[in-house]
């Protein structure tokens, strides 16, 4: 490389040929090529006047190129130094750093530690944009179970030929226990998939109108960016079969920390919505229309008048709701993938494959949810309505029990609260009825919760699915936003809180292909229907 004359270096943007040329001067024989960096245009590097490749490592979309006064730095890529050398070297690249090996470096790679860089740095932002352009890979309940049982180990040999896995065909004898090779396979998928999913959400958090300026939302964005970089700090593939278990263990420790650290995100995002609601009602934000768009064309007086209407109809801001729908369904997916992997590493539990129970009993889960909801209602009002369960009490099907418990707890505590408040404390409460329906030919398992709690006004039916709507007292809301709850959901929370219970419950139901619907008769009561797919073959509804 040192033999190349130090001529001005420029990107040949007019060339329609592949690879793209980084020219030294204007003669093609003095072109510097780069290839292999996984972005857009193919580039390769070779000596001036020859076609011998010194490196196959780059595809680039943007490139800053220059010659320093020392004539040692030949080029940079997105503000990241590509190489500094005065002798011939061999270069390689991973998805997180450039590295070079030369005779003078004793084969020690030069690494860029992205974790030490500010999240706003061009290097980190470029890395996020790069992964956000990739497509996410959705999974189904069946796929998660089959992978945990080792039914896809034959694919490990296809994708890791030469890495010591070519002869892998054996499945674990105990379907509840994951072998080390199963864990390596799952970890390899997560190492590839999680940075893509996190990058999509970071990108979305940077663009959502108004909400992106809230302190709590900015903290969530920083949290996601840190997790994104931590995952990329692990090598993309295990080096060899002998070193695969150590690689998998290192990766598992990082995901354990991420899983715990992200447990408070649900409350943090709800806190961000509360902060946005407070800012609008104080008049700090003007001209917010129903779709969340800025109305810069309005006069000053019109904007001032608009504030009052927006304070009432804030819950109907469609763009904010669409963003929160995307964010929460993606968060559920990320936590399912990490939770499934971490559970597979634990001692086996009968009828469980990770977090999935192959014999989930709706009846048993409803009973536990009734106990939890009755405890919360009694703590608040001193009493709780009776709940009667009928239907198929003996049926089981594959599902994630924690998801179903969350849904049923939310519906039951809402029904209990509505019943007590409608009929008054110390009254004889009508019972809440739960019906579990299933048949051998049914597409879904259906659970209905019926109450006589006075129903919901028709004008509020759209609002109940809003992440920003709650019937809780303002004092309770303020107490909740000040409370750093490091769990997804808990019986320690009040009966009515930040207002994300119902929409999150619907997201849980929809995650594996089900749904949640509500029919209400104002002045009488409400019927809630939970639909859960029996086969578990529906893929995740991943947001873009």
N, C-alpha and C positions, 0 to 999 in steps of 0.2 A: 504493500500500500504506500510505503514511503517513496516509492519510485514514481508515483503519479505526480505530475506537475501541479503546484498549488494554484490552479486557475479558479475563477469564480464558479461557484456551484449553484445550479438552478434547476427547478423542476420543469420538465418538458410537458406542459399542460396541453399542448396542441397535438401531441402524438396520439393517434387512435390505435396504435399497436399495443400489444401486451408482450412483455412487461413494460410498465411505465419507466421512463429513463430519468435518472438524476444525472444531468450532464456536467462534466468538467469542461467548461468552454462550450463550443458549439459543434465539435466534431463527434459523430457517433462512436468513433474508436476511442474516444476519451470519456465514455459514459460510465457512470457508477450505477450499478443495478442493485436492487434489494429484493428479496423474495421470502415469503413465509409468514409475515406478521398478519394475523387473521382479521383484516378489515376489508378494504374494497379492491384496490388495484394491485396487481401482482408486480413485484419488483425483485431483482436479484443483484448480487454484487460480484464483480469480476475485475481482473486487472485491466488497465487501459490497453486497448488494442488486442485483447484476447477474449475468448469465450469461456475460459475456465472459471467455474464458479467457486468462490471462496466461502460462500455462505448461502444457505437456502432458508431464509427466516423471516420474510416480511411481505405483508400486504398492507398498504397504507391508504388512508383517506386524506390525511393532512400531514404536511412535512415542513418543518423549519430547517433550512439548510444554510450552512455558512462555513467559512474558513477563518479560524482564529489567527491571531498574530503569531502564535507559536507554530502554526501549521501542523498541529497534532490532532486537533478535533476536526474531523471531516464533515460530520453531519449531526443533527439532532432530530428526534421524532417527538411530536407533541410535548415540547419543553423538557424532554428526557434525553440525556446524553446517550447516544448510540455507541460510540466507541472513542477512545483516546489512546492512540498507539502510534509509535514511529516504526513499527515492524509488522511483518505479516502475522496475522492472528486468525484463529478460527472463532466464529461467532455463533451463538445460539439464542433462542428466545423462548420464554414461556408466556402464559397469558397474563402474568403480573409483573414481569421484569425482563430487562435486557441483561444478558451476561456474555462475557467474552473470555476466551482462554488463549493464552499465548505462552511462548517459551519463557518469557521473562516473568510470568505470573505464577509459575509452578502449578499450572492447571487449576488454580483457585478462581472460581467464578466471581465476577463483580455483580453484586445484587443491589437492587433498589428496594428499600424497605418502605412500602406504601403506608404501613401503619404509623410510621413516624412523620408522615406528611400531613398538613392540614387538609381537612375534608374538602375545602374550597379550592385546593391546588389544581392546576390544569391536568396534572398526571392522574389524580384520583377521578376528576370529572370525566376525563377521556375514557378511563377504565369503566366507569359506570355507564356511559353512553354506549360503549362497545358491547357490553353484556345486555343492555336494555334493547338492543336491536335483534337479539336472538329470540327464537321462539321457545316458549315454555312447553314442557312435556307433562301432560295430564296423566293421572293414574286413577284406577278404580278400586273399589273395596276388594274385588276379586284379585286384582293384580297385586295389591299389597299383601294379601294372604298367601298367594301362590309364591311370591318372592320370599316371604318369610319362611315358607316351608321348603325352600330350595328347589322349586319346580322349574326355575329358570337358570339353574347353574350351568346348563349346557351353553347358554349365551355368554357366560363368563369366558369360556374357552375360545369362542369365536372372536371376542373383542380383545383378548389378551394373549394371542399367540406369540410365543417367544418370551413371555413373562412368567412361564412356569405353571400356567393353568390349563394347558392344552388337553390334559387327560381327565379333567374334572367332569364327572357324570353322576357321582353318588349324591343321594339326597339324605338328609338327616333321618335317623330311625324314628325319633320322637318329633312329630310335626310341630309341637309346641316349643321345641328347642332349636335355636339357630346355630349352625356350625360356624366356625371362623370364616370359611369361604363365603357363606351367606352374608355375614357381616361385612366382608370386604366388598362384595358385590353391591350391597345396599349403600355402603359408604361411598363407593365410586360414583354411583348415580347421584347421590346428594352433593358430592363435591362438584359435579358438573351442573346440576340443576339449581341448587340453592342460590348461587351468585346471580343467576339469570332472574329468578323470581324476586330477589331482594333489589336488584337493579331496576326492575320494572316499577316497584313500589317507591323507590327513592326518586325516580324520574317523575312519577305521579305526584309525590309529595311536594316536589319543586314547582309544580304548575297549577295546583288547585287554587282557585281564586279566593282571596281573603283568608282562608283557613291556613295557608302556608305562612302567614305572618304571625300566627299565634305561637306563644312561647312553648306551649306543651307539644304542639305539632313539630316545631323545629327540633325539640329534644328527641322526638320519635325518629325524625329523619337522621339525626346524628347517630342514634342507636342503630338504625338499619345500616348506615354507612360503615360504622365500626364492625358490625357483624359481617358485612359483605367483604371487607378487607381481611378480616381474620380468617374467613374460609379460604380466600385466595392465597393466604400465606402457607397453606398446606399444598404439597406437590399434588399435581392433578391425578397421578396414577401411582400405585405402590411400585417400588423399584423392582422387586423380584418376589417370588412366592415366599421365600424365606423372610423377607423384610415386610411382607404385607400386613402381618398382625401388629407389628409396631407402628406402621403407618396408620392402620385403622384405629388403634388405641389413641394415638395422638389426635386424630380427627374427632374421635368421640368426645374427648375432653373439651375440645373447642365448642362442639355442639351442645354439650351439657351446660356450659356457661351461657351460651346464646339462649338456650331454651329457658333457663331461669331468669336471665336478664330481660327477656321479652314478655315475661308473664304479666307485667304491669301495663303493657301497651294498650290493652282494652280500656282501662281507666284513663290513661294518659290522653288518648284520642277523644274520649268523652269529655275530659277536662278541657281540651282544645275547643270543642264545640261549645262548651259552657262559656269559655273566654270570648268566643266570637259572638255568642248571643248577648253577653254583657256589653261588648264593645258597640254593637249595633243599637242596643237600647239606650246607651249613654250618648248616642249620636256621634260616636267616634268614626263610624263608617257611614258614608252618605251614598244615596243613589243605588242601593242594592235592589235589583228587580227580582221577580220570582224565579228567573232562571239563573240568578247569580251574576248577571252581567253588569258592567259598569255603565251607568247612564250619564255619560259626560255631556250629552246634548241638553240636559235639563237646566233650567235657570236655577239660581241660588235659592229663591223662595220655594220653587217646586221641590228641590232636593230636601229642604228642611221639612216640608210637609210629608215627603216620602218616608222620612225616618219613622214617624209614628206608625205608618202602615206596615213598614218592614218589620217593626218590632212585633207586630201581631202575626204576620205571615212569614216570619223568618223560617219556620219549620218546613215551609214548602219550597225552599231554594233547591231547584232540581239538580243543578250542577254539583252542589255540595253533597247531596244525597247520593248521586251517581258515583262520586268519588269514594264516599264512605262505603258504599256497597262493594265496590271493587277492592278497596283496602281490606275490609273485614273478611271477605270470602277468600282473598289471597292469604291473609294471616291464618285463617283456619287451615288452609292447605299446607302452609309452611310448618305449622305446629303439628299437624297430623304426620307429615313426613319425618320430622325430627323425633316426635314422640314415639312413632312406630319403630324407628331405628334404635333409639335408646332403650325401649322396652324389650326389643329382641336381644339386647345385651344382658338383660337381667335373667335370673333363674326362671325356668319355665313354669307357667301356671296352667292348670288343666283347662282345656277348651279355649285357651287364648293363644293367638298368634300376634305377638306385640300388644298393641292396645285394642285389637279387634277380638271380640268374643264370638266364637262360631255358634254358640248357643245362647244368644242374648234373649232374656225373658222380659218382655214388656211389662208383664204383671209385677215381677220383682222390682223392676226399676220404678214403676209407678208407685208401689208401696213405699219405697225409700223416699221418693219425691214428696209423697203425702206427709210423711213424718217430718221432713225438713220444712215444708211449707207451713205445717201446723205449728211447729216450734216458732217460726218467724211471726206468724199471725198471733199466737198466744202472747209472745213477748210484747207485741205492739198493742193488742186490744184486750188481752186477758182471756180470750177464748178463740175457738176456731170452728168452722162448720165441719160437719161430718162429710166424708167422701165415700161413695159406694162404687165399687169396681165390678163390672159385668163383662161378659163376652168370652173370648178365647183366652182363658187364664193359663193354659198349659202350653201354648205355642212358643217356639223359639226360632230365631233366625240370626244370620251373621250381621253384626253391627258393632259400632263403637259405643259401649254403654255410657261413657261420660257425656257424649253428645246428646243421647236420648234423655239422660237425667237432667241436663241443663234445660232442654226444651220443656220437659214436663214440670220441672220446678218453677219455671217462669210462668207457665200457664196456670198452674194450681195456686201459686201465691197471688196472682192477679185475680183469680176467681174468688179466693178467700177474702181478699181485701175488699173487692166490690160487694160481696155478699154481706159482710159485716157492716160496711159503711151504708149500704142501701137500706138494710133492715134495722140498723141501730144496735149498739152494744146492749147486751143482756136480753136480746130477743131470742125467739126460737128460730134458728136459721134453717132454711130449706137445705137439704143435702146437695152437694156437688156430685155429679154423676160422670164416671169415666167408663167408656165402652171401648173394648179392644176387639177389632174385627179382623178376621183373616179366614181365608179358604184356600184349598189346595190349588185352585185355579186363579186366585187373586193376583193381580199385578203388584199390589202394595199391601203392607201392613198398615191399618188405619186406626188411629186412636182419637176418640172424640171426648172433649171435656165440656160439660154443660153446666151452667150455673144460672141462678135466678138473682143476679146481682144488679138488676136494673138496666143492663144493656149499655150500649155506646151510642151517642147521637150520630146520625148519619153524616153530619158535617165533620165529625172527628175520625171517620173511618180511614181516610187517607193519612191522617196525621199519626195514627198508631204505628205505622210502619216507618215513621221518621226517626232517625237516630237523634234528632234534636228536639223531640217532643216528649214531655214528661208531665205527669200529674202531681209529682212530688212538690212539697212545700219548698219555697226558695231557700229556707234555712237548711233543709236536708240536702239540697243540691250543693250549697256552699260547703257543708260538712263533708260531702262525698268528694268534691274536687280537692279538698285539703287533705284527704286521706289517701296515702300511697298504698294501694291494695296490690300486693305482689302475687295474687292468684287470679285466675280467669273469672271465677265466680265463687261465692261463698255465702253460707247462711248467716254470716256476721253482718252482711249488708242489710239496709232497711228494705221494707216491702216495696217502696217506690224510691228510685234513686235518680241516676243520670239519664234515664230514658232510652237505653239501648237494648233492653231485655228482649222485646218482641222482634225487632228487626234482626238481632243477632241469632235468635232462636230460628227464625226463618232461614237465615244463611246456613246454620247448622243442618237444617232439614234438607235444603237444596244442594248442599255440598256433595252428597252421594245420590243425587237424583230424586229426592223427595220434595216435599213442599209443606207449607203451613198456611192455612186459610182461616178466616174468622167471619162468622155470620152473627149479626146482633139484632135484637129486637128491643128498641128503646122502651123503657118502662117495664121490661120483664127480665131479660137475661141475655147471655151470650153463649154461642156454640163455637168451639175451636176444633179444627180438624188437622191432625198431623198425619202426613203421608210419608211412608218409608218404603223404599224399594226392597222387595224380598230377595232378588237375585244378586244385587250388589255389583252389577256389570256396567253401571253408568259412570262415565269418566267425570273428573272434576270440571266444573264450569269456570275455568281459569280466565280471569279478566286480562285484557291486553295492557 
